[in-house]
Amino acid sequence: MTALTVGDTMPPREHTVGQLDLIRYAGASGDFNRLHWDAEYAATASPTHGVIVHGMLNLALLLQAVGDWVGGDDRLVSTAVSLRAPCPVGSTVTLTAEVTAVDEQAGTAELAVGVALPDGAPVLDPKRSRVTVRR
């Protein structure tokens, strides 16, 4: 996509975040917090009483979707996100993005982005999360 205008929306993308996703992300990031792999520990320590997805893994899934939509990861300029809720492993999350502003002079567009649980609860709040991309 070469031109983005205010109001354009990325087709929502769904992803079921499985244990293999968590293992791969932990290996890549070095984040081996027990909340992300130890079911017995997570049952007592997690707010969901179960294993939860790395917050930054949800962001990575979202940025991959946005990059695909705008024509490549090299078009992503910056991110500012607000993680709002834990995401239980096995959840099917919905990834969204909408163009909220365009800076013609800078050649960029600002996107409101979100990751939501099946019940609509925001994991990554689209009211407070932004990605800037090159148009």
Secondary structure, 3 states (H helix, E strand, C coil): CCCCCCCCECCCEEEECCHHHHHHHHHHHCCCCHHHCCHHHHHHHCCCCCCECCHHHHHHHHHHHHHHHHCCHHHEEEEECCECCCCECCCEEEEEEEEEEEECCCCEEEEEEEEECCCCCEEECCCCCEEEEEC
